Amino acid sequence: MERSRAFYTPTLAAIGIDELTVVQPGERGNPGGWVGYGNGDKPFLWLRDDGAVGERTHLAFSVGSREGVHAFYDAALAAGGKDNGAPGTRPEYHDGYYGAFVLDPDGINVEAVFHGPAT
């Protein structure tokens, strides 16, 4: 869990998503603990340590600009993520699709995408 927090907290902060709730291992009946991320006081993404890493998991976050995609990508690499697709257009998805992909410390594919106008 600490390895995931060390990656997700700065990576998501770069796109305006904050760490809001932390439950330590052993609290509230959860042996591994969990972390909630979101905006304001409402978490919408939960990381939970239950001993299993998600197979074929892909997390995607919509951001408001191409610069947001770059901020996500740079923060993710600085936090220990591995490149899985540098920022750029992805016309195979649709015109105006601009995204970046990284692998988190557990190998989960994490993406930031801006759905902008076609270029």
MOPAC internal coordinates of N, CA, C and O (Angstrom, degrees):
PM7 1SCF
backbone

  N    0.0000 0     0.00 0     0.00 0    0    0    0
  C    1.4480 1     0.00 0     0.00 0    1    0    0
  C    1.5357 1   110.93 1     0.00 0    2    1    0
  O    1.2310 1   120.23 1   138.50 1    3    2    1
  N    1.3166 1   117.17 1   -41.50 1    3    2    1
  C    1.4630 1   118.83 1  -179.98 1    5    3    2
  C    1.5257 1   111.53 1   -63.30 1    6    5    3
  O    1.2310 1   120.12 1   142.73 1    7    6    5
  N    1.3237 1   117.37 1   -37.27 1    7    6    5
  C    1.4692 1   120.44 1   177.68 1    9    7    6
  C    1.5286 1   110.08 1   -63.67 1   10    9    7
  O    1.2310 1   120.37 1   137.83 1   11   10    9
  N    1.3238 1   116.89 1   -42.17 1   11   10    9
  C    1.4586 1   120.58 1   178.39 1   13   11   10
  C    1.5203 1   111.36 1   -66.26 1   14   13   11
  O    1.2310 1   120.07 1   136.65 1   15   14   13
  N    1.3245 1   117.47 1   -43.35 1   15   14   13
  C    1.4729 1   120.43 1   177.78 1   17   15   14
  C    1.5198 1   110.80 1   -60.57 1   18   17   15
  O    1.2310 1   120.31 1   138.44 1   19   18   17
  N    1.3280 1   117.01 1   -41.56 1   19   18   17
  C    1.4660 1   120.78 1  -179.30 1   21   19   18
  C    1.5253 1   111.38 1   -63.07 1   22   21   19
  O    1.2310 1   120.20 1   153.14 1   23   22   21
  N    1.3324 1   117.22 1   -26.86 1   23   22   21
  C    1.4572 1   121.43 1   177.01 1   25   23   22
  C    1.5303 1   110.98 1   -86.59 1   26   25   23
  O    1.2310 1   120.09 1   125.97 1   27   26   25
  N    1.3383 1   117.43 1   -54.03 1   27   26   25
  C    1.4595 1   120.90 1  -171.27 1   29   27   26
  C    1.5250 1   114.01 1   -70.99 1   30   29   27
  O    1.2310 1   119.20 1   143.94 1   31   30   29
  N    1.3175 1   119.13 1   -36.06 1   31   30   29
  C    1.4621 1   119.63 1  -176.23 1   33   31   30
  C    1.5293 1   112.03 1   -60.44 1   34   33   31
  O    1.2310 1   118.16 1   127.41 1   35   34   33
  N    1.3422 1   121.10 1   -52.59 1   35   34   33
  C    1.4716 1   118.57 1   178.41 1   37   35   34
  C    1.5298 1   113.30 1   -73.34 1   38   37   35
  O    1.2310 1   120.21 1   147.79 1   39   38   37
  N    1.3373 1   117.20 1   -32.21 1   39   38   37
  C    1.4663 1   119.59 1  -179.70 1   41   39   38
  C    1.5190 1   110.73 1   -64.70 1   42   41   39
  O    1.2310 1   120.07 1   132.08 1   43   42   41
  N    1.3284 1   117.48 1   -47.92 1   43   42   41
  C    1.4607 1   120.43 1  -178.91 1   45   43   42
  C    1.5298 1   111.90 1   -72.82 1   46   45   43
  O    1.2310 1   120.00 1   149.22 1   47   46   45
  N    1.3311 1   117.61 1   -30.78 1   47   46   45
  C    1.4653 1   119.92 1   176.87 1   49   47   46
  C    1.5249 1   110.78 1   -60.19 1   50   49   47
  O    1.2310 1   120.37 1   147.80 1   51   50   49
  N    1.3200 1   116.90 1   -32.20 1   51   50   49
  C    1.4653 1   120.88 1   179.56 1   53   51   50
  C    1.5238 1   112.41 1   -63.63 1   54   53   51
  O    1.2310 1   120.09 1   159.70 1   55   54   53
  N    1.3406 1   117.43 1   -20.30 1   55   54   53
  C    1.4631 1   121.07 1   178.89 1   57   55   54
  C    1.5304 1   111.35 1  -117.05 1   58   57   55
  O    1.2310 1   120.71 1  -158.52 1   59   58   57
  N    1.3355 1   116.25 1    21.48 1   59   58   57
  C    1.4598 1   121.11 1   171.75 1   61   59   58
  C    1.5166 1   116.01 1    82.28 1   62   61   59
  O    1.2310 1   120.02 1  -160.13 1   63   62   61
  N    1.3162 1   117.56 1    19.87 1   63   62   61
  C    1.4678 1   121.37 1   178.21 1   65   63   62
  C    1.5240 1   107.11 1  -111.28 1   66   65   63
  O    1.2310 1   120.93 1   -55.20 1   67   66   65
  N    1.3402 1   115.84 1   124.80 1   67   66   65
  C    1.4520 1   121.21 1  -172.88 1   69   67   66
  C    1.5271 1   112.90 1  -107.04 1   70   69   67
  O    1.2310 1   121.09 1   -26.43 1   71   70   69
  N    1.3312 1   115.53 1   153.57 1   71   70   69
  C    1.4561 1   121.64 1   171.25 1   73   71   70
  C    1.5262 1   106.70 1   -75.40 1   74   73   71
  O    1.2310 1   120.18 1   -60.53 1   75   74   73
  N    1.3514 1   117.26 1   119.47 1   75   74   73
  C    1.4550 1   121.06 1  -174.28 1   77   75   74
  C    1.5263 1   113.96 1  -111.18 1   78   77   75
  O    1.2310 1   120.08 1   146.55 1   79   78   77
  N    1.3113 1   117.46 1   -33.45 1   79   78   77
  C    1.4569 1   121.47 1  -174.12 1   81   79   78
  C    1.5153 1   109.75 1  -136.87 1   82   81   79
  O    1.2310 1   120.49 1   -47.03 1   83   82   81
  N    1.3348 1   116.67 1   132.97 1   83   82   81
  C    1.4562 1   121.46 1   175.87 1   85   83   82
  C    1.5213 1   108.00 1  -130.15 1   86   85   83
  O    1.2310 1   120.59 1   -54.90 1   87   86   85
  N    1.3173 1   116.48 1   125.10 1   87   86   85
  C    1.4620 1   122.49 1   173.68 1   89   87   86
  C    1.5217 1   106.32 1  -115.51 1   90   89   87
  O    1.2310 1   120.92 1   -62.74 1   91   90   89
  N    1.3061 1   115.85 1   117.26 1   91   90   89
  C    1.4593 1   121.16 1  -177.28 1   93   91   90
  C    1.5277 1   111.09 1   -71.24 1   94   93   91
  O    1.2310 1   120.16 1   -26.23 1   95   94   93
  N    1.3294 1   117.29 1   153.77 1   95   94   93
  C    1.4655 1   120.06 1   176.12 1   97   95   94
  C    1.5256 1   110.56 1   -52.57 1   98   97   95
  O    1.2310 1   121.55 1   -46.21 1   99   98   97
  N    1.3229 1   114.64 1   133.79 1   99   98   97
  C    1.4526 1   121.41 1   179.29 1  101   99   98
  C    1.5229 1   114.00 1    93.45 1  102  101   99
  O    1.2310 1   119.61 1   162.12 1  103  102  101
  N    1.3290 1   118.34 1   -17.88 1  103  102  101
  C    1.4600 1   121.29 1   177.89 1  105  103  102
  C    1.5244 1   110.36 1   -81.85 1  106  105  103
  O    1.2310 1   120.77 1   -31.14 1  107  106  105
  N    1.3050 1   116.14 1   148.86 1  107  106  105
  C    1.4774 1   122.98 1   174.87 1  109  107  106
  C    1.5275 1   112.45 1    54.31 1  110  109  107
  O    1.2310 1   120.25 1  -150.61 1  111  110  109
  N    1.3055 1   117.12 1    29.39 1  111  110  109
  C    1.4630 1   120.77 1   175.61 1  113  111  110
  C    1.5091 1   115.32 1    75.21 1  114  113  111
  O    1.2310 1   120.18 1  -168.46 1  115  114  113
  N    1.3347 1   117.27 1    11.54 1  115  114  113
  C    1.4573 1   119.90 1   179.71 1  117  115  114
  C    1.5231 1   108.84 1  -107.37 1  118  117  115
  O    1.2310 1   120.05 1   -64.96 1  119  118  117
  N    1.3241 1   117.52 1   115.04 1  119  118  117
  C    1.4682 1   118.84 1  -176.33 1  121  119  118
  C    1.5221 1   114.23 1   -65.80 1  122  121  119
  O    1.2310 1   119.41 1   151.80 1  123  122  121
  N    1.3367 1   118.74 1   -28.20 1  123  122  121
  C    1.4589 1   120.60 1  -176.16 1  125  123  122
  C    1.5063 1   115.16 1  -101.99 1  126  125  123
  O    1.2310 1   119.64 1   167.09 1  127  126  125
  N    1.3180 1   118.30 1   -12.91 1  127  126  125
  C    1.4551 1   122.31 1  -177.03 1  129  127  126
  C    1.5155 1   112.58 1    80.55 1  130  129  127
  O    1.2310 1   121.20 1    -5.46 1  131  130  129
  N    1.3348 1   115.30 1   174.54 1  131  130  129
  C    1.4556 1   120.64 1   176.34 1  133  131  130
  C    1.5148 1   110.70 1  -155.71 1  134  133  131
  O    1.2310 1   121.32 1   -15.50 1  135  134  133
  N    1.3462 1   115.09 1   164.50 1  135  134  133
  C    1.4632 1   122.89 1   179.33 1  137  135  134
  C    1.5231 1   107.58 1  -134.12 1  138  137  135
  O    1.2310 1   120.62 1   -44.43 1  139  138  137
  N    1.3366 1   116.43 1   135.57 1  139  138  137
  C    1.4610 1   121.69 1   177.31 1  141  139  138
  C    1.5150 1   110.78 1  -112.38 1  142  141  139
  O    1.2310 1   120.24 1   -47.18 1  143  142  141
  N    1.3263 1   117.15 1   132.82 1  143  142  141
  C    1.4618 1   123.70 1   179.61 1  145  143  142
  C    1.5226 1   109.41 1  -118.72 1  146  145  143
  O    1.2310 1   120.63 1   -33.05 1  147  146  145
  N    1.3239 1   116.39 1   146.95 1  147  146  145
  C    1.4525 1   120.14 1   177.68 1  149  147  146
  C    1.5111 1   111.56 1   177.36 1  150  149  147
  O    1.2310 1   121.72 1    25.93 1  151  150  149
  N    1.3477 1   114.32 1  -154.07 1  151  150  149
  C    1.4508 1   122.39 1  -179.95 1  153  151  150
  C    1.5233 1   108.38 1  -125.49 1  154  153  151
  O    1.2310 1   120.23 1   -32.81 1  155  154  153
  N    1.3058 1   117.16 1   147.19 1  155  154  153
  C    1.4640 1   119.91 1  -179.00 1  157  155  154
  C    1.5140 1   110.07 1    63.16 1  158  157  155
  O    1.2310 1   120.86 1    57.29 1  159  158  157
  N    1.3238 1   115.96 1  -122.71 1  159  158  157
  C    1.4647 1   119.43 1   178.99 1  161  159  158
  C    1.5231 1   112.15 1  -117.72 1  162  161  159
  O    1.2310 1   119.94 1  -163.27 1  163  162  161
  N    1.3286 1   117.71 1    16.73 1  163  162  161
  C    1.4623 1   122.05 1  -175.91 1  165  163  162
  C    1.5251 1   111.71 1  -117.13 1  166  165  163
  O    1.2310 1   120.11 1   -80.57 1  167  166  165
  N    1.3339 1   117.40 1    99.43 1  167  166  165
  C    1.4685 1   118.50 1   174.42 1  169  167  166
  C    1.5343 1   110.67 1   -66.07 1  170  169  167
  O    1.2310 1   120.51 1   -38.33 1  171  170  169
  N    1.3170 1   116.63 1   141.67 1  171  170  169
  C    1.4606 1   120.95 1   174.71 1  173  171  170
  C    1.5262 1   112.58 1  -126.63 1  174  173  171
  O    1.2310 1   120.48 1   174.63 1  175  174  173
  N    1.3324 1   116.68 1    -5.37 1  175  174  173
  C    1.4626 1   121.25 1   175.33 1  177  175  174
  C    1.5152 1   107.49 1  -129.51 1  178  177  175
  O    1.2310 1   120.90 1   -53.22 1  179  178  177
  N    1.3289 1   115.89 1   126.78 1  179  178  177
  C    1.4638 1   121.30 1  -179.46 1  181  179  178
  C    1.5101 1   109.73 1  -119.56 1  182  181  179
  O    1.2310 1   121.02 1   -48.82 1  183  182  181
  N    1.3264 1   115.66 1   131.18 1  183  182  181
  C    1.4594 1   121.52 1   170.71 1  185  183  182
  C    1.5144 1   106.67 1  -105.84 1  186  185  183
  O    1.2310 1   120.61 1   -50.85 1  187  186  185
  N    1.3123 1   116.43 1   129.15 1  187  186  185
  C    1.4493 1   121.04 1  -178.99 1  189  187  186
  C    1.5126 1   108.94 1  -129.80 1  190  189  187
  O    1.2310 1   120.79 1   -43.72 1  191  190  189
  N    1.3119 1   116.10 1   136.28 1  191  190  189
  C    1.4619 1   120.87 1   178.64 1  193  191  190
  C    1.5206 1   108.79 1   -96.58 1  194  193  191
  O    1.2310 1   121.47 1   -81.20 1  195  194  193
  N    1.3310 1   114.79 1    98.80 1  195  194  193
  C    1.4702 1   118.77 1   177.54 1  197  195  194
  C    1.5179 1   111.05 1  -117.19 1  198  197  195
  O    1.2310 1   120.49 1  -165.89 1  199  198  197
  N    1.3254 1   116.67 1    14.11 1  199  198  197
  C    1.4537 1   121.09 1   175.86 1  201  199  198
  C    1.5126 1   114.79 1    89.23 1  202  201  199
  O    1.2310 1   119.53 1   171.80 1  203  202  201
  N    1.3256 1   118.49 1    -8.20 1  203  202  201
  C    1.4624 1   121.06 1  -178.88 1  205  203  202
  C    1.5249 1   109.42 1  -116.87 1  206  205  203
  O    1.2310 1   120.71 1   -44.99 1  207  206  205
  N    1.3025 1   116.25 1   135.01 1  207  206  205
  C    1.4575 1   121.39 1   176.56 1  209  207  206
  C    1.5240 1   107.54 1   -98.79 1  210  209  207
  O    1.2310 1   120.55 1   -46.95 1  211  210  209
  N    1.3303 1   116.55 1   133.05 1  211  210  209
  C    1.4590 1   121.41 1  -176.62 1  213  211  210
  C    1.5117 1   112.98 1   -62.80 1  214  213  211
  O    1.2310 1   121.00 1   -53.49 1  215  214  213
  N    1.3100 1   115.69 1   126.51 1  215  214  213
  C    1.4593 1   120.36 1   175.27 1  217  215  214
  C    1.5162 1   108.84 1   -83.33 1  218  217  215
  O    1.2310 1   121.03 1   -43.27 1  219  218  217
  N    1.3199 1   115.64 1   136.73 1  219  218  217
  C    1.4570 1   122.57 1   177.13 1  221  219  218
  C    1.5260 1   112.54 1    57.46 1  222  221  219
  O    1.2310 1   120.49 1  -151.87 1  223  222  221
  N    1.3248 1   116.68 1    28.13 1  223  222  221
  C    1.4569 1   120.94 1   178.69 1  225  223  222
  C    1.5160 1   109.68 1   -79.35 1  226  225  223
  O    1.2310 1   121.12 1   -42.23 1  227  226  225
  N    1.3263 1   115.47 1   137.77 1  227  226  225
  C    1.4665 1   122.32 1   178.31 1  229  227  226
  C    1.5198 1   106.92 1  -135.74 1  230  229  227
  O    1.2310 1   120.85 1   -64.02 1  231  230  229
  N    1.3146 1   115.97 1   115.98 1  231  230  229
  C    1.4599 1   121.44 1   174.95 1  233  231  230
  C    1.5201 1   108.02 1  -100.24 1  234  233  231
  O    1.2310 1   120.43 1   -46.74 1  235  234  233
  N    1.3297 1   116.78 1   133.26 1  235  234  233
  C    1.4595 1   120.43 1   178.91 1  237  235  234
  C    1.5239 1   108.94 1  -129.58 1  238  237  235
  O    1.2310 1   121.27 1   -44.30 1  239  238  237
  N    1.3376 1   115.17 1   135.70 1  239  238  237
  C    1.4532 1   122.06 1   179.21 1  241  239  238
  C    1.5112 1   108.88 1  -122.49 1  242  241  239
  O    1.2310 1   120.67 1   -52.56 1  243  242  241
  N    1.3362 1   116.33 1   127.44 1  243  242  241
  C    1.4523 1   121.47 1   176.17 1  245  243  242
  C    1.5217 1   108.41 1   -83.60 1  246  245  243
  O    1.2310 1   120.81 1   -49.76 1  247  246  245
  N    1.3336 1   116.06 1   130.24 1  247  246  245
  C    1.4584 1   121.53 1   178.44 1  249  247  246
  C    1.5242 1   109.29 1  -119.07 1  250  249  247
  O    1.2310 1   120.60 1   -13.75 1  251  250  249
  N    1.3388 1   116.46 1   166.25 1  251  250  249
  C    1.4568 1   120.84 1  -171.78 1  253  251  250
  C    1.5068 1   117.30 1   -88.07 1  254  253  251
  O    1.2310 1   119.97 1   178.39 1  255  254  253
  N    1.3454 1   117.65 1    -1.61 1  255  254  253
  C    1.4591 1   118.79 1  -177.30 1  257  255  254
  C    1.5242 1   110.51 1  -163.45 1  258  257  255
  O    1.2310 1   121.33 1   -13.55 1  259  258  257
  N    1.3124 1   115.07 1   166.45 1  259  258  257
  C    1.4657 1   119.99 1   172.99 1  261  259  258
  C    1.5270 1   110.75 1   -64.15 1  262  261  259
  O    1.2310 1   120.83 1   144.62 1  263  262  261
  N    1.3317 1   116.01 1   -35.38 1  263  262  261
  C    1.4621 1   119.70 1   177.72 1  265  263  262
  C    1.5243 1   110.70 1   -62.15 1  266  265  263
  O    1.2310 1   120.41 1   144.86 1  267  266  265
  N    1.3286 1   116.81 1   -35.14 1  267  266  265
  C    1.4627 1   120.59 1   176.10 1  269  267  266
  C    1.5198 1   112.30 1   -63.82 1  270  269  267
  O    1.2310 1   120.70 1   143.37 1  271  270  269
  N    1.3314 1   116.27 1   -36.63 1  271  270  269
  C    1.4702 1   120.54 1   176.38 1  273  271  270
  C    1.5224 1   109.60 1   -62.86 1  274  273  271
  O    1.2310 1   120.64 1   135.79 1  275  274  273
  N    1.3252 1   116.38 1   -44.21 1  275  274  273
  C    1.4665 1   120.44 1   179.44 1  277  275  274
  C    1.5281 1   111.41 1   -65.76 1  278  277  275
  O    1.2310 1   120.11 1   139.20 1  279  278  277
  N    1.3405 1   117.40 1   -40.80 1  279  278  277
  C    1.4710 1   120.70 1   179.15 1  281  279  278
  C    1.5227 1   110.49 1   -61.78 1  282  281  279
  O    1.2310 1   120.37 1   137.22 1  283  282  281
  N    1.3437 1   116.90 1   -42.78 1  283  282  281
  C    1.4666 1   121.70 1   176.42 1  285  283  282
  C    1.5236 1   110.82 1   -59.72 1  286  285  283
  O    1.2310 1   120.98 1   128.98 1  287  286  285
  N    1.3125 1   115.73 1   -51.02 1  287  286  285
  C    1.4646 1   121.52 1  -176.40 1  289  287  286
  C    1.5282 1   111.25 1   -60.32 1  290  289  287
  O    1.2310 1   120.54 1   132.47 1  291  290  289
  N    1.3276 1   116.58 1   -47.53 1  291  290  289
  C    1.4663 1   120.54 1  -179.25 1  293  291  290
  C    1.5250 1   111.34 1   -63.48 1  294  293  291
  O    1.2310 1   120.35 1   136.69 1  295  294  293
  N    1.3395 1   116.94 1   -43.31 1  295  294  293
  C    1.4637 1   120.80 1   179.58 1  297  295  294
  C    1.5231 1   111.17 1   -65.47 1  298  297  295
  O    1.2310 1   120.59 1   140.53 1  299  298  297
  N    1.3307 1   116.48 1   -39.47 1  299  298  297
  C    1.4697 1   120.52 1  -179.97 1  301  299  298
  C    1.5233 1   111.12 1   -64.33 1  302  301  299
  O    1.2310 1   120.04 1   136.16 1  303  302  301
  N    1.3218 1   117.52 1   -43.84 1  303  302  301
  C    1.4634 1   120.01 1   178.57 1  305  303  302
  C    1.5296 1   110.82 1   -65.62 1  306  305  303
  O    1.2310 1   120.51 1   139.16 1  307  306  305
  N    1.3320 1   116.63 1   -40.84 1  307  306  305
  C    1.4642 1   120.30 1   178.93 1  309  307  306
  C    1.5252 1   111.92 1   -64.50 1  310  309  307
  O    1.2310 1   120.58 1   152.52 1  311  310  309
  N    1.3419 1   116.50 1   -27.48 1  311  310  309
  C    1.4678 1   121.69 1  -178.84 1  313  311  310
  C    1.5305 1   112.38 1   -89.84 1  314  313  311
  O    1.2310 1   120.03 1  -173.20 1  315  314  313
  N    1.3279 1   117.55 1     6.80 1  315  314  313
  C    1.4569 1   120.36 1   176.21 1  317  315  314
  C    1.5126 1   115.82 1   103.78 1  318  317  315
  O    1.2310 1   120.24 1  -175.88 1  319  318  317
  N    1.3344 1   117.15 1     4.12 1  319  318  317
  C    1.4623 1   120.12 1   176.07 1  321  319  318
  C    1.5212 1   110.97 1   -72.27 1  322  321  319
  O    1.2310 1   121.23 1   -17.01 1  323  322  321
  N    1.3285 1   115.25 1   162.99 1  323  322  321
  C    1.4696 1   121.03 1   178.43 1  325  323  322
  C    1.5257 1   109.24 1  -115.46 1  326  325  323
  O    1.2310 1   121.56 1   -41.21 1  327  326  325
  N    1.3170 1   114.62 1   138.79 1  327  326  325
  C    1.4631 1   120.58 1   178.87 1  329  327  326
  C    1.5171 1   110.52 1   -55.59 1  330  329  327
  O    1.2310 1   121.05 1   -46.57 1  331  330  329
  N    1.3368 1   115.60 1   133.43 1  331  330  329
  C    1.4604 1   121.50 1   173.88 1  333  331  330
  C    1.5228 1   109.71 1  -135.49 1  334  333  331
  O    1.2310 1   120.91 1  -162.16 1  335  334  333
  N    1.3341 1   115.86 1    17.84 1  335  334  333
  C    1.4552 1   122.14 1   179.84 1  337  335  334
  C    1.5123 1   109.89 1   146.72 1  338  337  335
  O    1.2310 1   120.37 1   -79.71 1  339  338  337
  N    1.3220 1   116.90 1   100.29 1  339  338  337
  C    1.4659 1   122.12 1  -176.56 1  341  339  338
  C    1.5260 1   110.87 1   -62.55 1  342  341  339
  O    1.2310 1   119.92 1   -20.42 1  343  342  341
  N    1.3388 1   117.76 1   159.58 1  343  342  341
  C    1.4603 1   120.64 1   178.44 1  345  343  342
  C    1.5250 1   111.75 1   -54.34 1  346  345  343
  O    1.2310 1   121.62 1   -45.33 1  347  346  345
  N    1.3126 1   114.50 1   134.67 1  347  346  345
  C    1.4550 1   119.65 1   178.43 1  349  347  346
  C    1.5138 1   111.64 1   173.41 1  350  349  347
  O    1.2310 1   121.76 1    -5.24 1  351  350  349
  N    1.3184 1   114.23 1   174.76 1  351  350  349
  C    1.4639 1   119.99 1   178.08 1  353  351  350
  C    1.5222 1   109.61 1   -73.66 1  354  353  351
  O    1.2310 1   121.05 1   -28.68 1  355  354  353
  N    1.2995 1   115.60 1   151.32 1  355  354  353
  C    1.4691 1   122.78 1   177.14 1  357  355  354
  C    1.5366 1   107.52 1  -132.74 1  358  357  355
  O    1.2310 1   120.28 1  -106.65 1  359  358  357
  N    1.3431 1   117.08 1    73.35 1  359  358  357
  C    1.4655 1   119.70 1  -175.92 1  361  359  358
  C    1.5221 1   113.29 1   -62.48 1  362  361  359
  O    1.2310 1   120.30 1   161.58 1  363  362  361
  N    1.3329 1   117.03 1   -18.42 1  363  362  361
  C    1.4626 1   118.55 1   177.54 1  365  363  362
  C    1.5267 1   111.72 1   -67.10 1  366  365  363
  O    1.2310 1   120.18 1   160.50 1  367  366  365
  N    1.3483 1   117.26 1   -19.50 1  367  366  365
  C    1.4656 1   120.97 1   176.71 1  369  367  366
  C    1.5244 1   110.08 1   -88.56 1  370  369  367
  O    1.2310 1   120.07 1   123.97 1  371  370  369
  N    1.3333 1   117.47 1   -56.03 1  371  370  369
  C    1.4612 1   122.80 1   171.12 1  373  371  370
  C    1.5271 1   108.50 1  -174.69 1  374  373  371
  O    1.2310 1   120.42 1   -19.41 1  375  374  373
  N    1.3324 1   116.79 1   160.59 1  375  374  373
  C    1.4587 1   121.04 1   176.18 1  377  375  374
  C    1.5241 1   108.52 1   -60.82 1  378  377  375
  O    1.2310 1   120.25 1   -43.00 1  379  378  377
  N    1.3044 1   117.12 1   137.00 1  379  378  377
  C    1.4481 1   121.66 1   179.34 1  381  379  378
  C    1.5173 1   114.74 1    88.22 1  382  381  379
  O    1.2310 1   120.16 1   177.95 1  383  382  381
  N    1.3463 1   117.31 1    -2.05 1  383  382  381
  C    1.4670 1   121.30 1   178.96 1  385  383  382
  C    1.5188 1   108.68 1   -78.92 1  386  385  383
  O    1.2310 1   120.76 1   -60.48 1  387  386  385
  N    1.3362 1   116.14 1   119.52 1  387  386  385
  C    1.4572 1   121.87 1  -179.20 1  389  387  386
  C    1.5149 1   107.01 1  -130.11 1  390  389  387
  O    1.2310 1   120.16 1   -65.16 1  391  390  389
  N    1.3168 1   117.30 1   114.84 1  391  390  389
  C    1.4556 1   119.21 1  -174.17 1  393  391  390
  C    1.5095 1   113.36 1  -145.21 1  394  393  391
  O    1.2310 1   121.92 1    -8.57 1  395  394  393
  N    1.3342 1   113.94 1   171.43 1  395  394  393
  C    1.4621 1   122.86 1   175.15 1  397  395  394
  C    1.5129 1   108.09 1  -142.67 1  398  397  395
  O    1.2310 1   121.06 1   -31.25 1  399  398  397
  N    1.3314 1   115.57 1   148.75 1  399  398  397
  C    1.4561 1   122.19 1  -176.65 1  401  399  398
  C    1.5235 1   109.63 1  -128.73 1  402  401  399
  O    1.2310 1   120.74 1   -41.84 1  403  402  401
  N    1.3236 1   116.20 1   138.16 1  403  402  401
  C    1.4587 1   122.22 1   174.30 1  405  403  402
  C    1.5297 1   108.10 1  -135.51 1  406  405  403
  O    1.2310 1   121.29 1   -23.10 1  407  406  405
  N    1.3196 1   115.14 1   156.90 1  407  406  405
  C    1.4572 1   120.76 1   171.88 1  409  407  406
  C    1.5191 1   107.58 1  -100.91 1  410  409  407
  O    1.2310 1   120.47 1   -50.51 1  411  410  409
  N    1.3260 1   116.71 1   129.49 1  411  410  409
  C    1.4621 1   119.99 1   177.70 1  413  411  410
  C    1.5264 1   109.50 1   -75.32 1  414  413  411
  O    1.2310 1   119.20 1    -1.97 1  415  414  413
  N    1.3201 1   119.13 1   178.03 1  415  414  413
  C    1.4708 1   120.21 1  -176.73 1  417  415  414
  C    1.5311 1   114.86 1   -60.30 1  418  417  415
  O    1.2310 1   120.02 1   161.52 1  419  418  417
  N    1.3372 1   117.57 1   -18.48 1  419  418  417
  C    1.4591 1   121.19 1   177.26 1  421  419  418
  C    1.5239 1   112.88 1   -98.94 1  422  421  419
  O    1.2310 1   120.15 1  -174.68 1  423  422  421
  N    1.3277 1   117.32 1     5.32 1  423  422  421
  C    1.4577 1   120.99 1   178.81 1  425  423  422
  C    1.5197 1   114.51 1    86.46 1  426  425  423
  O    1.2310 1   120.00 1  -169.56 1  427  426  425
  N    1.3279 1   117.60 1    10.44 1  427  426  425
  C    1.4683 1   121.24 1   178.41 1  429  427  426
  C    1.5264 1   108.72 1   -79.29 1  430  429  427
  O    1.2310 1   120.68 1   -45.23 1  431  430  429
  N    1.3241 1   116.30 1   134.77 1  431  430  429
  C    1.4540 1   122.75 1   179.79 1  433  431  430
  C    1.5268 1   109.29 1   -77.89 1  434  433  431
  O    1.2310 1   120.46 1   -58.10 1  435  434  433
  N    1.3323 1   116.72 1   121.90 1  435  434  433
  C    1.4616 1   122.48 1  -179.30 1  437  435  434
  C    1.5183 1   107.63 1  -122.75 1  438  437  435
  O    1.2310 1   121.10 1   -45.79 1  439  438  437
  N    1.3250 1   115.50 1   134.21 1  439  438  437
  C    1.4701 1   121.38 1  -173.23 1  441  439  438
  C    1.5159 1   110.80 1  -129.86 1  442  441  439
  O    1.2310 1   120.83 1   -33.30 1  443  442  441
  N    1.3232 1   116.01 1   146.70 1  443  442  441
  C    1.4580 1   122.74 1   165.21 1  445  443  442
  C    1.5238 1   105.95 1  -119.81 1  446  445  443
  O    1.2310 1   120.94 1   -45.25 1  447  446  445
  N    1.3349 1   115.82 1   134.75 1  447  446  445
  C    1.4625 1   120.28 1  -176.76 1  449  447  446
  C    1.5184 1   109.99 1  -135.19 1  450  449  447
  O    1.2310 1   121.41 1   -39.64 1  451  450  449
  N    1.3279 1   114.91 1   140.36 1  451  450  449
  C    1.4553 1   122.87 1   170.84 1  453  451  450
  C    1.5186 1   106.92 1  -113.11 1  454  453  451
  O    1.2310 1   120.73 1   -58.09 1  455  454  453
  N    1.3157 1   116.21 1   121.91 1  455  454  453
  C    1.4698 1   121.61 1   177.76 1  457  455  454
  C    1.5166 1   107.76 1   -95.80 1  458  457  455
  O    1.2310 1   121.10 1   -97.03 1  459  458  457
  N    1.3257 1   115.51 1    82.97 1  459  458  457
  C    1.4554 1   121.27 1  -176.50 1  461  459  458
  C    1.5103 1   112.50 1   -98.36 1  462  461  459
  O    1.2310 1   121.43 1     5.05 1  463  462  461
  N    1.3116 1   114.86 1  -174.95 1  463  462  461
  C    1.4663 1   119.13 1   178.54 1  465  463  462
  C    1.5314 1   110.27 1   -68.18 1  466  465  463
  O    1.2310 1   121.48 1   -27.66 1  467  466  465
  N    1.3024 1   114.77 1   152.34 1  467  466  465
  C    1.4653 1   120.42 1   176.89 1  469  467  466
  C    1.5168 1   108.81 1   -62.61 1  470  469  467
  O    1.2310 1   121.07 1   -34.98 1  471  470  469
  N    1.3377 1   115.55 1   145.02 1  471  470  469
  C    1.4624 1   119.12 1   179.13 1  473  471  470
  C    1.5073 1   109.63 1  -115.06 1  474  473  471
  O    1.2310 1   120.10 1   180.00 1  475  474  473

